[in-house]
Amino acid sequence: SVGDLLGGQTGIDWRTYGNYGGAAQEIRVRGMSGDGTQVLVNGVTVNSPSLGTADVGAIPMNAIDRIEVVKGSGSVLYGSGAMGGLVNIVTKEPRRDQMDLKASAGYGSENSYRLSAENGMFVFGDLGYYITVNRSETDGFRDNSDLTQNDASAKLVLDKGETLHLSLYADIIDRESGRPGVETPAGTETFRVNGVAVYNDESANLLNEQSDLNKHIVLALKSRPLSWLGINLQTDYTTMESDNYNRYYDSWTAGNLPGSTTEVVNDIFGIEGNFEITPFSGATVLIGAQHKDYDWDYTSVSLDGYGDPASELVGSADVHTTGVFGEVQYRPVKYVKLSLGARNEDHSEFGSEFLPRGGLIINPTETTALKFNGGKHFKAPTPNDLFWPYEDWGWGSGAEGNPDLEPETGSHWDASLEQSLADNKLFFSATYFNWDIDDKITWVADASYFYRPENFSRYEADGWELGAVIGPFANVTLSVDYTYVDAKEQYEGGVKRQALYSAKNFFKAGLTYWFNFGLDLTATIRYTDERPAFYDGYDESEPDEILDDYWTVDLKANQRLGENWTLSCQVNNLFDEDYDTYVETFYDQTGAGTKCRYPGAGKSIFVSATYTY
């Protein structure tokens, strides 16, 4: 997955809610929460407007041509949410004078399988296409942890070189999964209501399910009609539909199984354009604008103790935002490059934000770079935060959105050294970074447990990123990455403390060796430090729950057979390391609550065969 590919890279942490098939995978940059990383596919944000985060585990790998990662404040060019950085995924395009055809089938642990196919070519002249289709299933590591995903993508291209490049991209991703919750305490026995199993010794819930249907369509035009002028225009439409089915045991309803079905639909329309002007040698000016319109619809149907509809709660809203941005880059001499940019964002709910950004690159030699970057960033409140309809849970408890929220704002800056040696066979980098977020949005409960989002906390961090790549030497490449993050959180009236689920130390090492007869072997080692998982109050500086540190080892082997076939075997978590990812309270049939954990994925094996024409 994309998370598995990027996880452990310098400054990047991959988070998931444990070992079930539909568990969302978040990319976190430099210790910032997942909603601080903007994920793009062909320039279109795939972050959920409702949640602010992107589930990169749903993005099919065989559609990807390359992944570009930019760390640091990206709000000047990309708007809300690009506070820690952004991940831009560019999908495949057809290649001239070549037909690409690939089919793959694989099977592995937990009764997992994946079927995939892709095909791309220029049909005639300058018109071409690239298509991918995939189906995957898994039973997961626990009961009710299954996943089924079907997805397809297509890109049509009219390529006339720099004069005109026109592309139309569309995809659909359909996922259905169980949601088992945390692993229950040791010795838990299966609990049934009227013969229906509610939880057992593996899973806190055997009934909850989720389905997601996401669709994107992107029309993009790139042209350089003059040597000094580049034009980029794009329009896109996205629809994201999420359905959640929830049932639970409630002793107050005579031992029946009440619950709810919740449907959230986001429709997003976007249009963007920019001009890239080169007024003279060494200088580039970028001027652009971006507009997005969000339609949000929420429908929740409460279910009685027998699973029948009882009452309905609905909400809807329309949000739009317009950003105007510009950036100047200038290299007066070959040793120095300067950049300065700014964005003014006008949001229909909270008004305007002005966001400056600047950078400096010094190249004392051709193999040495000193880089300095800094700027402001922001993240708009989500529709869930702003417009969640009033819910009455009884006895004064409930939840409601807050339309008076302000955006989260702050700054992000870094300084780095990059050095290549030995004819570029040795590369290392060192970066210091610092960021902060004011007015962090948090759902806060009053004395009656009525929840409402408020600009209630502050979030900050500084740290180091160190990385090195050695090779290739004698068929061997070694990469080593280490990240130190000191992330702090502080709620209003509380103490400053280590941020929840934020580890201080991350380490990754990868070793690849390839043989002349077509076999390559890769071993990857990852380390994640301990993390605070629960504080008993805003004024507590020591956590009541700590997730232990852990190591994992992954192995992968690829064997080429002739010109067309490849056999692959991947073993994740080779030594079956036990580790946990998040903490949540599990309530048994008596109403007693126990802090339990989402277990990380255990050892798994997946074997596949691929035919490439």
VMD Tcl script that draws the C-alpha trace (Angstrom):
set ca {
  {0.00 0.00 0.00}
  {0.99 3.66 -0.23}
  {1.27 3.76 3.56}
  {3.56 0.74 3.59}
  {5.69 2.30 0.84}
  {6.11 5.68 2.55}
  {6.06 4.54 6.18}
  {9.40 5.05 7.86}
  {10.78 7.37 5.20}
  {12.62 10.28 6.76}
  {10.13 12.43 8.68}
  {7.10 10.31 7.70}
  {5.04 8.11 10.02}
  {2.35 5.73 8.77}
  {-0.57 5.22 11.17}
  {-3.39 2.69 11.04}
  {-6.09 1.52 13.41}
  {-4.66 -1.93 13.78}
  {-4.97 -5.13 11.85}
  {-8.41 -5.16 10.25}
  {-8.90 -4.95 6.52}
  {-10.72 -1.61 6.31}
  {-8.53 0.19 8.84}
  {-7.75 3.68 7.56}
  {-4.09 4.40 6.79}
  {-2.91 7.95 7.53}
  {0.31 9.64 6.52}
  {1.74 11.92 9.22}
  {4.62 14.25 8.47}
  {7.04 15.39 11.20}
  {4.76 14.38 14.05}
  {1.74 16.37 12.86}
  {-1.69 14.71 12.91}
  {-3.04 13.10 9.75}
  {-5.25 16.06 8.85}
  {-2.07 18.16 8.48}
  {-0.94 16.21 5.41}
  {-2.68 16.89 2.12}
  {-2.77 13.92 -0.26}
  {-3.32 14.59 -3.96}
  {-3.97 12.25 -6.88}
  {-3.20 14.02 -10.15}
  {-3.43 17.33 -8.32}
  {-6.84 16.65 -6.71}
  {-7.15 16.41 -2.94}
  {-8.38 13.00 -1.76}
  {-8.61 14.03 1.90}
  {-12.13 13.55 3.23}
  {-13.76 16.97 3.68}
  {-15.74 15.54 6.62}
  {-12.70 14.23 8.51}
  {-9.78 16.18 7.07}
  {-7.67 13.04 6.64}
  {-6.88 10.84 3.64}
  {-7.04 7.04 3.69}
  {-4.05 6.20 1.50}
  {-4.67 2.48 1.95}
  {-7.53 2.71 -0.55}
  {-5.36 4.06 -3.39}
  {-4.48 1.26 -5.86}
  {-0.72 0.84 -6.30}
  {-0.74 -0.35 -9.91}
  {-2.17 3.00 -11.11}
  {0.77 4.97 -9.67}
  {3.62 6.24 -11.81}
  {5.41 8.21 -9.08}
  {4.89 9.76 -5.65}
  {6.19 13.23 -4.84}
  {6.58 14.15 -1.15}
  {7.01 17.79 -0.07}
  {7.56 18.43 3.64}
  {6.88 21.81 5.22}
  {4.14 24.39 4.86}
  {2.38 23.94 1.51}
  {-0.62 26.20 2.09}
  {0.65 28.89 -0.30}
  {0.17 26.67 -3.36}
  {-2.29 24.07 -2.06}
  {-4.51 25.80 0.50}
  {-6.10 24.23 3.57}
  {-4.58 21.15 5.16}
  {-1.05 21.23 3.72}
  {0.46 22.21 7.08}
  {2.95 19.41 7.60}
  {3.41 18.72 3.92}
  {1.80 17.03 0.97}
  {1.92 13.76 -0.93}
  {1.24 14.11 -4.66}
  {0.47 10.87 -6.46}
  {0.80 10.96 -10.25}
  {-0.87 8.13 -12.15}
  {0.49 6.31 -15.19}
  {0.20 7.51 -18.77}
  {0.72 5.64 -22.05}
  {4.20 5.57 -23.57}
  {4.87 6.23 -27.22}
  {5.72 3.33 -29.52}
  {5.00 0.86 -26.75}
  {2.01 -1.08 -25.46}
  {1.92 -1.72 -21.73}
  {-0.01 -4.80 -20.64}
  {0.24 -6.35 -17.20}
  {-1.84 -8.88 -15.27}
  {-1.21 -10.10 -11.73}
  {-2.73 -12.59 -9.30}
  {-1.74 -13.23 -5.72}
  {-2.77 -15.11 -2.58}
  {-1.66 -14.94 1.02}
  {-2.36 -15.11 4.74}
  {-5.84 -14.49 6.15}
  {-7.32 -15.88 2.93}
  {-6.22 -12.72 1.12}
  {-6.16 -12.45 -2.63}
  {-5.68 -9.74 -5.23}
  {-6.36 -9.70 -8.98}
  {-5.17 -6.78 -11.08}
  {-4.73 -5.78 -14.69}
  {-3.54 -2.68 -16.54}
  {-3.17 -1.66 -20.15}
  {-1.91 1.49 -21.83}
  {-0.91 2.60 -25.31}
  {-1.28 5.33 -27.92}
  {-4.19 4.28 -30.09}
  {-3.32 6.52 -33.04}
  {-1.30 9.66 -33.45}
  {-1.18 11.67 -30.24}
  {-4.19 10.02 -28.55}
  {-3.60 7.39 -25.90}
  {-5.07 5.76 -22.79}
  {-4.10 3.93 -19.60}
  {-6.56 1.69 -17.72}
  {-6.27 -0.22 -14.42}
  {-8.72 -2.60 -12.71}
  {-8.31 -4.38 -9.36}
  {-10.15 -6.62 -6.96}
  {-8.87 -7.60 -3.52}
  {-10.28 -9.41 -0.52}
  {-9.07 -10.44 2.93}
  {-10.63 -12.06 5.99}
  {-8.36 -10.01 8.24}
  {-6.58 -11.11 11.40}
  {-9.70 -11.10 13.60}
  {-13.42 -11.78 13.39}
  {-15.33 -9.03 11.53}
  {-12.08 -7.63 10.08}
  {-12.75 -8.51 6.44}
  {-12.36 -6.17 3.47}
  {-13.50 -6.28 -0.15}
  {-12.29 -3.60 -2.56}
  {-13.04 -3.11 -6.26}
  {-11.47 -0.21 -8.11}
  {-10.81 1.01 -11.63}
  {-9.12 4.01 -13.21}
  {-8.75 5.39 -16.72}
  {-6.69 8.21 -18.17}
  {-7.13 9.54 -21.71}
  {-4.27 11.64 -23.07}
  {-3.87 13.96 -26.05}
  {-0.14 14.67 -26.14}
  {1.29 17.17 -28.60}
  {4.42 17.86 -26.59}
  {4.93 21.25 -24.96}
  {2.36 22.84 -27.25}
  {-0.54 20.95 -25.69}
  {-0.97 18.14 -23.16}
  {-4.61 17.37 -22.41}
  {-5.65 14.58 -20.03}
  {-8.95 13.26 -18.69}
  {-8.64 11.05 -15.60}
  {-11.41 9.17 -13.77}
  {-11.47 6.55 -11.05}
  {-13.87 4.69 -8.77}
  {-13.00 2.96 -5.48}
  {-15.61 0.76 -3.78}
  {-14.77 -0.66 -0.33}
  {-16.80 -2.75 2.13}
  {-15.40 -3.86 5.45}
  {-16.16 -5.02 8.96}
  {-15.20 -2.86 11.94}
  {-14.16 -5.11 14.82}
  {-13.02 -2.36 17.19}
  {-10.37 -3.09 19.79}
  {-9.17 -6.50 20.90}
  {-11.15 -7.50 24.00}
  {-9.55 -8.36 27.38}
  {-8.01 -11.79 27.79}
  {-10.56 -14.41 28.77}
  {-13.56 -12.60 27.25}
  {-16.26 -15.07 26.27}
  {-18.57 -14.74 23.28}
  {-21.61 -12.66 24.22}
  {-24.90 -13.20 22.37}
  {-28.25 -11.46 22.34}
  {-31.16 -13.54 21.06}
  {-28.62 -15.85 19.44}
  {-26.70 -13.02 17.73}
  {-23.01 -12.78 18.66}
  {-22.11 -9.21 19.70}
  {-18.46 -9.61 20.71}
  {-15.97 -12.37 21.46}
  {-12.41 -12.95 22.62}
  {-10.96 -11.31 19.49}
  {-13.19 -8.38 18.56}
  {-15.17 -5.79 20.50}
  {-17.91 -5.73 17.85}
  {-19.01 -8.44 15.43}
  {-21.87 -6.45 13.84}
  {-20.49 -3.06 12.78}
  {-19.77 -2.52 9.09}
  {-18.61 0.30 6.82}
  {-18.77 0.97 3.09}
  {-17.11 3.75 1.09}
  {-17.64 4.75 -2.53}
  {-15.29 7.40 -3.92}
  {-15.25 8.78 -7.47}
  {-12.98 11.38 -9.10}
  {-12.84 12.96 -12.52}
  {-10.10 15.41 -13.55}
  {-9.66 17.37 -16.76}
  {-6.21 18.98 -17.01}
  {-4.56 21.10 -19.70}
  {-0.88 22.00 -19.87}
  {0.57 24.20 -22.58}
  {3.67 26.25 -23.31}
  {2.63 28.34 -26.33}
  {5.66 30.63 -25.92}
  {9.12 29.95 -24.58}
  {8.49 32.33 -21.68}
  {4.87 31.34 -20.89}
  {3.37 28.17 -19.43}
  {-0.36 27.66 -18.89}
  {-1.94 25.09 -16.54}
  {-5.71 24.70 -16.22}
  {-7.65 22.05 -14.32}
  {-11.22 21.30 -13.34}
  {-12.30 18.37 -11.20}
  {-15.28 16.77 -9.53}
  {-15.21 14.39 -6.56}
  {-17.93 12.52 -4.73}
  {-17.25 10.66 -1.48}
  {-19.95 8.53 0.10}
  {-19.47 6.81 3.45}
  {-22.02 4.51 5.13}
  {-21.65 3.19 8.66}
  {-23.81 0.50 10.27}
  {-23.53 0.36 14.08}
  {-25.14 -1.99 16.63}
  {-24.36 -2.37 20.33}
  {-25.72 -3.97 23.47}
  {-27.59 -1.70 25.88}
  {-28.89 -3.09 29.17}
  {-31.26 -0.08 29.38}
  {-33.24 -1.37 26.38}
  {-34.16 -4.74 27.85}
  {-31.08 -6.42 26.44}
  {-31.75 -5.63 22.78}
  {-29.36 -4.25 20.13}
  {-30.04 -0.60 19.27}
  {-27.79 1.28 16.86}
  {-27.74 3.57 13.85}
  {-26.97 3.85 10.17}
  {-25.07 6.97 9.17}
  {-24.54 8.21 5.62}
  {-22.24 11.15 4.83}
  {-21.94 12.38 1.25}
  {-19.40 15.00 0.09}
  {-19.56 16.47 -3.41}
  {-16.61 18.71 -4.32}
  {-16.22 20.80 -7.45}
  {-12.89 22.50 -8.13}
  {-11.33 24.70 -10.77}
  {-7.76 25.99 -10.85}
  {-5.45 27.80 -13.22}
  {-1.98 29.28 -13.16}
  {0.47 31.02 -15.44}
  {4.20 30.37 -15.28}
  {6.13 33.33 -16.68}
  {9.87 33.51 -17.34}
  {10.57 37.24 -17.76}
  {14.34 36.72 -18.05}
  {16.96 34.05 -17.47}
  {17.05 32.77 -13.88}
  {13.63 34.12 -12.90}
  {10.20 32.44 -12.80}
  {6.89 33.99 -11.76}
  {3.87 31.82 -10.91}
  {0.42 33.44 -10.66}
  {-2.73 31.42 -10.07}
  {-6.18 31.03 -8.52}
  {-8.19 28.14 -7.16}
  {-11.88 27.78 -6.31}
  {-13.58 24.87 -4.53}
  {-17.22 24.27 -3.69}
  {-18.21 21.66 -1.09}
  {-21.68 20.16 -0.65}
  {-22.06 18.16 2.56}
  {-25.06 15.95 3.41}
  {-25.50 13.95 6.60}
  {-28.25 11.44 7.35}
  {-28.38 9.34 10.51}
  {-31.17 6.86 11.23}
  {-31.39 5.54 14.77}
  {-32.31 1.87 15.11}
  {-34.42 0.42 17.89}
  {-33.45 -2.66 19.85}
  {-34.54 -4.90 16.99}
  {-32.59 -3.04 14.28}
  {-35.63 -1.27 12.82}
  {-35.61 2.48 11.98}
  {-36.78 4.64 14.88}
  {-35.91 8.28 14.10}
  {-33.94 10.29 11.55}
  {-31.42 13.12 11.91}
  {-30.36 15.12 8.82}
  {-28.01 17.98 8.05}
  {-26.64 19.69 4.96}
  {-24.36 22.61 4.15}
  {-22.57 24.33 1.30}
  {-19.05 25.72 1.75}
  {-16.91 27.46 -0.83}
  {-13.40 28.82 -0.78}
  {-11.31 30.85 -3.23}
  {-7.55 31.23 -3.12}
  {-5.31 33.59 -5.11}
  {-1.58 32.86 -4.99}
  {1.71 33.90 -6.46}
  {5.34 32.87 -6.21}
  {8.61 34.30 -7.51}
  {11.77 32.22 -7.90}
  {15.06 33.87 -8.81}
  {18.59 32.50 -9.24}
  {20.90 35.53 -9.56}
  {23.97 33.25 -9.71}
  {24.31 29.50 -9.99}
  {25.14 29.23 -6.28}
  {21.97 30.85 -4.93}
  {18.22 30.50 -5.51}
  {15.54 32.59 -3.79}
  {11.77 32.05 -3.62}
  {9.00 34.18 -2.16}
  {5.27 33.46 -2.34}
  {1.94 34.38 -0.79}
  {-1.68 33.24 -0.86}
  {-4.90 34.95 0.14}
  {-7.66 32.48 0.96}
  {-11.28 33.62 1.23}
  {-13.54 31.10 3.00}
  {-17.33 31.35 3.15}
  {-17.41 30.55 6.88}
  {-14.54 32.41 8.54}
  {-13.31 35.06 6.10}
  {-9.77 35.53 4.81}
  {-6.32 34.19 5.63}
  {-3.05 35.66 4.30}
  {-0.23 33.14 3.99}
  {3.37 34.14 3.13}
  {6.19 31.69 2.42}
  {9.88 32.07 1.58}
  {12.87 29.91 0.75}
  {16.60 30.04 0.08}
  {18.89 27.44 -1.54}
  {22.67 27.81 -1.48}
  {24.85 25.52 -3.62}
  {28.49 26.05 -2.60}
  {29.37 23.06 -4.81}
  {27.50 21.02 -7.42}
  {26.99 18.20 -4.89}
  {26.08 20.32 -1.85}
  {22.84 22.11 -1.05}
  {21.85 24.23 1.93}
  {18.09 24.81 2.09}
  {16.01 27.15 4.25}
  {12.20 27.29 4.08}
  {9.49 28.87 6.18}
  {5.90 30.03 5.97}
  {2.45 30.21 7.48}
  {-0.18 27.53 7.12}
  {-3.83 26.92 7.98}
  {-6.54 24.27 8.05}
  {-10.22 25.11 7.69}
  {-12.76 23.50 10.04}
  {-14.41 20.46 8.49}
  {-18.17 20.35 7.76}
  {-18.44 17.83 10.60}
  {-16.96 20.44 12.94}
  {-19.12 23.27 11.64}
  {-22.49 21.73 10.88}
  {-22.95 18.47 12.78}
  {-26.71 18.48 13.58}
  {-27.88 18.58 17.17}
  {-28.00 15.13 18.76}
  {-29.78 14.50 22.05}
  {-28.45 11.40 23.81}
  {-30.58 12.00 26.88}
  {-29.80 13.29 30.38}
  {-28.25 16.45 28.92}
  {-25.63 14.62 26.84}
  {-25.27 14.85 23.08}
  {-23.29 16.58 20.33}
  {-23.52 19.53 17.98}
  {-21.28 21.36 15.49}
  {-19.99 24.90 15.99}
  {-20.39 27.36 13.07}
  {-18.30 29.99 14.92}
  {-15.03 28.04 14.70}
  {-11.86 29.76 13.49}
  {-9.32 27.97 11.27}
  {-6.25 26.33 12.73}
  {-3.23 28.53 11.93}
  {0.49 28.43 12.49}
  {3.94 28.35 10.92}
  {6.44 25.77 9.68}
  {10.11 26.27 8.92}
  {13.16 24.07 8.37}
  {16.87 24.15 7.52}
  {18.69 21.28 5.82}
  {22.00 20.14 4.37}
  {22.17 17.69 1.46}
  {25.45 16.19 0.27}
  {26.37 13.72 -2.49}
  {29.73 11.96 -2.69}
  {31.47 9.16 -4.59}
  {29.88 9.94 -7.95}
  {26.43 10.16 -6.34}
  {26.73 6.69 -4.80}
  {26.71 8.16 -1.31}
  {24.02 10.66 -0.32}
  {23.13 12.01 3.09}
  {20.89 14.73 4.45}
  {20.25 16.43 7.79}
  {17.24 18.67 8.51}
  {16.07 20.63 11.54}
  {12.38 21.57 11.57}
  {9.95 23.48 13.76}
  {6.19 23.97 13.47}
  {3.28 25.16 15.57}
  {-0.52 25.23 15.35}
  {-2.75 27.67 17.23}
  {-6.51 27.32 17.72}
  {-6.37 23.54 17.27}
  {-9.95 22.27 16.95}
  {-10.98 19.76 19.61}
  {-14.36 18.24 20.46}
  {-14.85 19.19 24.12}
  {-17.38 17.71 26.57}
  {-19.09 19.65 29.35}
  {-20.11 18.22 32.74}
  {-23.13 16.46 31.16}
  {-21.01 14.95 28.36}
  {-22.42 17.24 25.69}
  {-19.75 17.46 22.96}
  {-19.03 20.53 20.85}
  {-15.90 21.45 18.81}
  {-13.88 24.44 20.06}
  {-10.61 26.18 19.17}
  {-9.30 24.66 22.35}
  {-5.66 23.64 22.11}
  {-2.17 24.35 20.82}
  {0.14 21.93 19.04}
  {3.87 22.34 18.35}
  {6.99 20.33 17.55}
  {10.61 20.50 16.62}
  {12.98 17.76 15.58}
  {15.62 16.32 13.29}
  {15.62 14.20 10.16}
  {18.76 12.28 9.19}
  {19.03 10.09 6.11}
  {21.66 8.31 4.04}
  {21.68 6.19 0.88}
  {24.76 4.10 0.05}
  {25.13 2.44 -3.30}
  {24.67 0.80 -5.56}
  {27.98 -0.93 -4.85}
  {28.49 -4.52 -6.05}
  {24.76 -5.17 -6.45}
  {23.92 -3.73 -3.02}
  {22.01 -0.61 -1.95}
  {21.58 0.44 1.68}
  {19.33 3.21 3.00}
  {19.12 4.46 6.58}
  {16.63 7.01 7.96}
  {16.22 8.41 11.48}
  {13.68 10.97 12.69}
  {13.44 12.63 16.09}
  {10.19 14.49 16.84}
  {9.41 16.33 20.06}
  {5.67 17.06 19.60}
  {3.78 18.87 22.36}
  {0.09 19.53 22.95}
  {-1.57 21.93 25.37}
  {-5.29 22.28 25.96}
  {-6.84 25.45 27.31}
  {-6.20 25.53 31.07}
  {-3.99 22.44 30.87}
  {-0.29 21.61 30.90}
  {2.10 21.26 27.97}
  {2.87 17.57 27.42}
  {3.95 15.00 24.84}
  {1.27 14.83 22.16}
  {-1.02 11.81 22.10}
  {0.21 8.95 19.89}
  {3.33 10.91 18.99}
  {6.54 8.91 19.23}
  {9.86 10.70 19.63}
  {12.11 8.31 17.71}
  {11.65 6.57 14.36}
  {14.20 4.47 12.49}
  {14.15 2.65 9.18}
  {16.85 0.73 7.29}
  {16.51 -1.00 3.94}
  {18.98 -3.37 2.25}
  {18.53 -4.55 -1.35}
  {20.70 -7.14 -3.09}
  {20.15 -8.32 -6.64}
  {21.59 -11.27 -8.56}
  {22.51 -11.39 -12.22}
  {19.96 -14.17 -12.87}
  {16.98 -11.86 -12.16}
  {16.47 -12.26 -8.41}
  {16.35 -9.28 -6.05}
  {15.94 -9.43 -2.26}
  {14.96 -6.57 0.03}
  {14.93 -6.48 3.83}
  {13.33 -3.54 5.67}
  {13.65 -2.86 9.40}
  {11.45 -0.28 11.16}
  {11.47 0.99 14.74}
  {8.78 3.10 16.40}
  {9.28 4.54 19.90}
  {6.74 4.35 22.72}
  {3.77 6.74 22.54}
  {1.35 8.20 25.10}
  {-2.14 6.82 24.45}
  {-4.31 8.31 27.21}
  {-4.15 11.19 29.70}
  {-6.63 11.39 32.57}
  {-7.42 15.10 32.19}
  {-5.99 18.18 30.51}
  {-3.82 19.01 33.53}
  {-2.06 15.62 33.61}
  {1.51 15.58 32.26}
  {2.12 11.82 32.64}
  {0.08 9.43 30.50}
  {-2.08 6.74 32.09}
  {-1.69 4.51 29.02}
  {1.53 4.09 27.02}
  {1.93 2.09 23.82}
  {5.24 0.21 23.89}
  {7.97 0.69 21.32}
  {8.43 -2.01 18.71}
  {10.53 -3.32 15.81}
  {9.26 -4.93 12.62}
  {11.14 -6.71 9.83}
  {9.76 -7.15 6.30}
  {11.21 -9.25 3.48}
  {10.48 -9.19 -0.23}
  {11.80 -11.28 -3.11}
  {11.23 -10.87 -6.86}
  {12.35 -13.43 -9.43}
  {12.26 -12.66 -13.14}
  {11.40 -15.64 -15.32}
  {12.22 -14.90 -18.93}
  {11.11 -11.60 -20.39}
  {7.47 -11.67 -19.30}
  {6.98 -13.31 -15.90}
  {7.81 -12.21 -12.35}
  {7.20 -14.21 -9.18}
  {7.05 -12.23 -5.93}
  {6.91 -13.16 -2.27}
  {6.45 -10.63 0.53}
  {6.62 -11.38 4.26}
  {5.51 -8.57 6.57}
  {6.34 -8.56 10.28}
  {8.61 -11.56 9.85}
  {9.04 -12.22 13.58}
  {5.33 -11.67 14.37}
  {6.07 -8.73 16.67}
  {3.20 -7.80 19.00}
  {2.44 -4.07 19.07}
  {-0.53 -1.74 19.44}
  {-1.63 1.33 17.52}
  {-4.50 3.06 19.41}
  {-6.48 2.74 22.66}
  {-10.26 2.77 23.11}
  {-12.70 1.84 25.89}
  {-14.52 -1.48 25.55}
  {-17.83 -1.87 27.39}
  {-19.05 -5.39 28.21}
  {-22.65 -6.49 28.82}
  {-22.53 -5.26 32.43}
  {-21.56 -1.73 31.33}
  {-18.05 -2.04 32.78}
  {-15.47 -0.17 30.72}
  {-11.92 -1.39 30.06}
  {-9.16 0.42 28.18}
  {-8.28 -1.92 25.30}
  {-6.03 -1.65 22.27}
  {-6.07 -1.99 18.51}
  {-3.41 -4.64 17.79}
  {-0.98 -4.10 14.93}
  {-0.85 -6.51 12.02}
  {0.88 -9.80 12.74}
  {3.02 -11.89 10.41}
  {1.62 -12.22 6.90}
  {2.79 -13.80 3.65}
  {1.66 -12.88 0.15}
  {2.77 -14.60 -3.07}
  {1.94 -13.29 -6.54}
  {2.68 -13.90 -10.20}
  {2.77 -11.10 -12.77}
  {2.76 -11.26 -16.55}
  {4.13 -8.20 -18.35}
  {3.94 -7.72 -22.10}
}
mol new
graphics top color blue
foreach p $ca { graphics top sphere $p radius 0.5 }
foreach p [lrange $ca 0 end-1] q [lrange $ca 1 end] { graphics top cylinder $p $q radius 0.2 }
display resetview
